[in-house]
Amino acid sequence: MIKIIQLLKQDRLRIEALDCLHQLHLPQCYLAAGFVRNLVWDHLHQKPMPTPLNDMDVIYYDANEVDDQAYLKYETQLTQRMPQVNWQVRNQANMHIRNGDQPYQSSIDAMSYWPEKETALAIRKTDNGGYECVSAFGFESLFALQITYNPKRQRSLFEHRVKSKQWLIKWSSLTVIS
């Protein structure tokens, strides 16, 4: 998505984070969720400063990874490069176990199970120095300032996240679609 990449290029922290992540060379590896979602919502709300990120959600997909604690090593490596960031790294090949789902087939498939559709998007730096932005549900509702319930998850989880994360307060033009 060209507009997201244009916005990204104006944010030094996000560019630096993507550069650090790219150095790990993990398969199907992206910065996801609020990393992209908040960037777009901040722009659409004409916020002069970016909404602070609680964490940087790193997803990757490696079905052959044998060490189920490998994500801790990656978090440490990223923290050494950017200590001001709270890194959260998760191999999506394993996350179906925690979530009680059938095994996920890819990072994008795993995102298709996230509670709200506008969170199920991600971006990564490519080997040629460009950026690839992906979404499990497309980008239209994100740019339409919607928060859309994903029926693959319990509605109560969705409602809790909307309320606890205070999205309707932080971005007052959002509309909840359930």
KEKE-3310 file (N, C-alpha, C; in steps of 0.2 Angstrom, whole numbers, plus 5000, padded with zeros to 4 digits):
npx = (5004:5004:5002:5003:5017:5022:5019:5026:5039:5041:5043:5055:5058:5050:5056:5069:5067:5062:5073:5082:5075:5075:5088:5088:5084:5073:5060:5046:5044:5038:5034:5020:5002:4998:5009:5008:4994:4992:4999:4993:4980:4984:4988:4976:4969:4976:4986:4999:5010:5016:5006:5011:5019:5015:5022:5032:5026:5032:5031:5034:5036:5040:5040:5049:5056:5064:5067:5057:5059:5065:5061:5064:5078:5078:5071:5080:5091:5086:5083:5095:5099:5090:5086:5077:5064:5050:5051:5041:5042:5035:5033:5023:5020:5018:5008:4995:4993:4992:4981:4971:4967:4967:4982:4992:4995:5004:5011:5002:4990:4989:4987:4974:4966:4966:4959:4952:4950:4957:4969:4976:4987:5003:5021:5036:5054:5061:5073:5078:5078:5066:5049:5037:5020:5007:4991:4978:4965:4963:4965:4955:4945:4953:4958:4945:4943:4938:4934:4934:4925:4932:4925:4931:4935:4931:4917:4917:4931:4935:4927:4933:4946:4944:4939:4949:4961:4957:4954:4944:4945:4958:4957:4946:4937:4934:4924:4915:4913:4903)
npy = (4994:5010:5023:5020:5017:5029:5037:5030:5032:5045:5043:5042:5033:5021:5018:5015:5004:4994:4993:4987:4975:4969:4965:4953:4943:4934:4922:4926:4938:4952:4969:4972:4975:4988:4995:4998:5001:5012:5022:5025:5029:5040:5049:5051:5057:5069:5070:5079:5073:5057:5043:5036:5020:5005:4993:4984:4974:4960:4948:4932:4918:4902:4886:4876:4879:4873:4877:4882:4893:4903:4915:4923:4925:4933:4944:4949:4952:4962:4972:4975:4982:4992:4999:5007:5003:4992:4976:4963:4948:4935:4918:4914:4901:4894:4900:4896:4886:4892:4899:4890:4886:4879:4874:4888:4893:4903:4919:4929:4921:4918:4931:4933:4928:4937:4948:4961:4967:4978:4978:4967:4968:4972:4976:4975:4977:4975:4965:4972:4985:4991:4992:4981:4979:4971:4963:4954:4957:4967:4985:4994:4997:5001:5014:5019:5022:5013:5000:4984:4970:4953:4939:4926:4926:4928:4939:4946:4948:4956:4968:4970:4974:4985:4994:4994:4998:5010:5016:5023:5035:5039:5041:5049:5049:5036:5022:5009:4993:4979)
npz = (5000:4995:5001:5015:5015:5011:5022:5032:5029:5034:5047:5058:5069:5066:5054:5058:5066:5057:5049:5059:5062:5049:5048:5055:5047:5047:5042:5033:5040:5049:5055:5065:5067:5079:5075:5061:5060:5070:5064:5052:5057:5066:5056:5048:5058:5059:5068:5077:5083:5084:5090:5105:5105:5113:5112:5100:5089:5083:5070:5064:5053:5055:5053:5055:5065:5080:5093:5105:5112:5105:5101:5112:5111:5099:5103:5112:5104:5096:5106:5110:5099:5098:5111:5117:5114:5117:5112:5105:5100:5090:5084:5072:5068:5079:5087:5086:5095:5108:5105:5102:5089:5073:5065:5059:5043:5038:5040:5037:5037:5050:5055:5051:5061:5071:5083:5079:5063:5057:5064:5059:5050:5042:5040:5031:5028:5012:5003:4993:4998:4998:5004:5010:5012:5020:5022:5031:5028:5019:5016:5016:5026:5036:5032:5031:5044:5053:5066:5065:5070:5071:5066:5069:5082:5099:5103:5115:5118:5108:5111:5123:5120:5112:5122:5132:5126:5123:5110:5104:5111:5109:5095:5089:5078:5074:5070:5076:5070:5071)
capx = (5000:5009:5001:5006:5024:5024:5019:5031:5046:5042:5044:5062:5058:5048:5061:5075:5064:5062:5080:5084:5071:5077:5095:5088:5083:5068:5056:5039:5045:5035:5031:5013:4997:4998:5015:5005:4987:4992:5002:4987:4975:4987:4988:4969:4967:4980:4990:5005:5015:5014:5004:5017:5018:5017:5027:5033:5024:5036:5028:5037:5033:5045:5037:5054:5060:5064:5068:5051:5061:5070:5059:5068:5084:5077:5069:5086:5095:5082:5083:5102:5100:5085:5084:5071:5058:5048:5050:5038:5043:5032:5033:5016:5019:5017:5003:4989:4992:4990:4974:4966:4965:4970:4989:4992:4999:5008:5010:4996:4985:4989:4984:4967:4963:4967:4952:4950:4953:4962:4975:4979:4991:5010:5025:5043:5059:5063:5080:5080:5078:5059:5044:5031:5014:5002:4985:4974:4958:4964:4966:4949:4942:4958:4957:4939:4943:4934:4937:4929:4925:4933:4921:4935:4937:4925:4916:4919:4938:4935:4925:4937:4952:4942:4938:4955:4966:4955:4955:4939:4947:4964:4956:4939:4933:4934:4918:4916:4909:4903)
capy = (5000:5016:5028:5018:5017:5036:5039:5026:5035:5051:5042:5039:5027:5015:5016:5012:4997:4990:4991:4982:4969:4966:4961:4946:4938:4929:4920:4929:4942:4959:4973:4971:4978:4995:4998:5001:5004:5018:5026:5027:5033:5046:5053:5053:5062:5074:5071:5082:5069:5050:5040:5031:5013:5001:4988:4983:4967:4957:4942:4928:4911:4897:4880:4871:4881:4868:4880:4886:4900:4907:4922:4927:4927:4938:4950:4952:4955:4968:4976:4978:4987:4998:4998:5011:4999:4986:4972:4957:4944:4929:4914:4913:4894:4891:4904:4892:4882:4896:4902:4885:4886:4875:4877:4893:4892:4908:4925:4932:4917:4919:4938:4933:4926:4943:4950:4966:4967:4983:4976:4962:4971:4972:4979:4973:4980:4970:4964:4978:4992:4994:4989:4976:4980:4966:4963:4948:4959:4973:4991:4999:4998:5005:5020:5022:5024:5008:4995:4979:4964:4947:4933:4921:4927:4930:4946:4949:4949:4962:4973:4972:4977:4992:4998:4994:5001:5017:5018:5028:5041:5042:5042:5050:5048:5029:5019:5001:4988:4973)
capz = (5000:4994:5006:5021:5014:5011:5029:5036:5027:5038:5054:5059:5073:5062:5049:5061:5069:5051:5048:5064:5061:5043:5050:5058:5042:5049:5037:5034:5046:5049:5061:5063:5072:5080:5071:5055:5061:5073:5059:5048:5061:5067:5050:5047:5063:5059:5075:5076:5085:5083:5097:5107:5104:5119:5110:5093:5088:5077:5069:5058:5052:5054:5055:5056:5071:5085:5099:5106:5116:5100:5101:5117:5108:5094:5107:5115:5099:5094:5111:5110:5093:5099:5118:5119:5111:5120:5107:5107:5094:5091:5079:5071:5067:5086:5090:5085:5101:5113:5103:5101:5082:5068:5063:5054:5037:5036:5045:5035:5039:5058:5057:5049:5067:5076:5085:5074:5056:5056:5067:5055:5044:5044:5035:5032:5023:5008:5002:4988:5001:4998:5009:5008:5017:5019:5027:5030:5026:5015:5019:5015:5032:5040:5029:5032:5051:5056:5070:5063:5073:5067:5069:5071:5089:5104:5103:5121:5117:5103:5115:5129:5117:5110:5128:5136:5122:5122:5103:5103:5114:5106:5088:5090:5072:5073:5070:5078:5066:5075)
cpx = (5004:5008:5004:5014:5026:5024:5024:5038:5047:5043:5050:5062:5056:5053:5067:5073:5064:5069:5083:5081:5074:5084:5094:5086:5078:5063:5049:5039:5042:5034:5024:5009:4998:5004:5012:4998:4987:4995:4997:4982:4977:4986:4981:4966:4971:4984:4997:5011:5012:5011:5009:5014:5020:5022:5027:5032:5028:5033:5033:5034:5039:5043:5042:5058:5059:5064:5062:5052:5065:5068:5062:5074:5083:5075:5076:5091:5092:5083:5091:5103:5096:5083:5078:5064:5057:5046:5046:5038:5039:5032:5026:5015:5017:5011:4996:4987:4989:4983:4969:4963:4969:4977:4988:4997:5004:5007:5004:4990:4984:4986:4976:4963:4963:4960:4949:4953:4958:4969:4979:4982:4999:5014:5032:5047:5061:5071:5083:5080:5071:5055:5039:5026:5009:4996:4981:4967:4958:4965:4960:4946:4947:4958:4950:4937:4938:4938:4932:4931:4927:4929:4925:4937:4931:4924:4918:4927:4939:4933:4929:4943:4950:4942:4945:4960:4964:4955:4950:4940:4953:4962:4948:4934:4932:4926:4919:4911:4909:4898)
cpy = (5006:5021:5026:5019:5024:5039:5036:5030:5042:5050:5038:5033:5021:5013:5012:5005:4992:4988:4986:4975:4965:4962:4954:4941:4932:4928:4924:4934:4950:4962:4974:4975:4985:4999:5002:5004:5011:5024:5029:5031:5039:5051:5055:5057:5068:5076:5074:5077:5062:5047:5035:5024:5009:4996:4988:4976:4965:4950:4939:4922:4906:4890:4875:4873:4876:4871:4884:4892:4904:4914:4926:4930:4933:4945:4953:4955:4962:4974:4979:4983:4993:4997:5002:5008:4993:4981:4966:4953:4937:4925:4912:4905:4891:4894:4900:4888:4886:4899:4897:4885:4880:4878:4882:4891:4897:4914:4928:4928:4918:4926:4938:4930:4932:4946:4956:4966:4972:4982:4971:4964:4972:4974:4976:4977:4974:4970:4970:4985:4995:4991:4986:4977:4975:4966:4957:4950:4965:4979:4996:5001:5002:5012:5024:5023:5019:5003:4989:4972:4958:4942:4927:4921:4929:4937:4950:4951:4956:4968:4975:4976:4984:4997:4999:4998:5009:5020:5024:5035:5044:5044:5043:5049:5041:5027:5011:4998:4981:4968)
cpz = (5000:4999:5013:5021:5014:5019:5034:5035:5031:5045:5055:5064:5070:5057:5052:5064:5063:5049:5052:5063:5054:5044:5053:5053:5043:5043:5038:5040:5045:5055:5060:5068:5073:5076:5065:5056:5064:5068:5055:5052:5064:5062:5048:5052:5064:5065:5073:5078:5085:5090:5099:5107:5111:5118:5103:5092:5081:5076:5063:5058:5050:5057:5057:5062:5077:5092:5101:5110:5111:5100:5106:5115:5103:5098:5110:5110:5096:5099:5112:5104:5095:5106:5121:5117:5115:5114:5109:5100:5095:5084:5078:5070:5073:5089:5090:5092:5106:5112:5102:5094:5079:5067:5058:5048:5035:5041:5043:5037:5047:5059:5055:5056:5072:5077:5081:5068:5054:5059:5063:5049:5047:5038:5036:5027:5019:5006:4997:4991:5001:5004:5006:5014:5015:5024:5026:5028:5021:5019:5019:5022:5037:5038:5030:5040:5055:5061:5069:5067:5069:5070:5071:5079:5093:5104:5109:5121:5113:5107:5120:5126:5115:5116:5131:5133:5121:5115:5102:5106:5111:5098:5088:5084:5070:5074:5072:5073:5069:5071)
residu = (MET:ILE:LYS:ILE:ILE:GLN:LEU:LEU:LYS:GLN:ASP:ARG:LEU:ARG:ILE:GLU:ALA:LEU:ASP:CYS:LEU:HIS:GLN:LEU:HIS:LEU:PRO:GLN:CYS:TYR:LEU:ALA:ALA:GLY:PHE:VAL:ARG:ASN:LEU:VAL:TRP:ASP:HIS:LEU:HIS:GLN:LYS:PRO:MET:PRO:THR:PRO:LEU:ASN:ASP:MET:ASP:VAL:ILE:TYR:TYR:ASP:ALA:ASN:GLU:VAL:ASP:ASP:GLN:ALA:TYR:LEU:LYS:TYR:GLU:THR:GLN:LEU:THR:GLN:ARG:MET:PRO:GLN:VAL:ASN:TRP:GLN:VAL:ARG:ASN:GLN:ALA:ASN:MET:HIS:ILE:ARG:ASN:GLY:ASP:GLN:PRO:TYR:GLN:SER:SER:ILE:ASP:ALA:MET:SER:TYR:TRP:PRO:GLU:LYS:GLU:THR:ALA:LEU:ALA:ILE:ARG:LYS:THR:ASP:ASN:GLY:GLY:TYR:GLU:CYS:VAL:SER:ALA:PHE:GLY:PHE:GLU:SER:LEU:PHE:ALA:LEU:GLN:ILE:THR:TYR:ASN:PRO:LYS:ARG:GLN:ARG:SER:LEU:PHE:GLU:HIS:ARG:VAL:LYS:SER:LYS:GLN:TRP:LEU:ILE:LYS:TRP:SER:SER:LEU:THR:VAL:ILE:SER)
# end
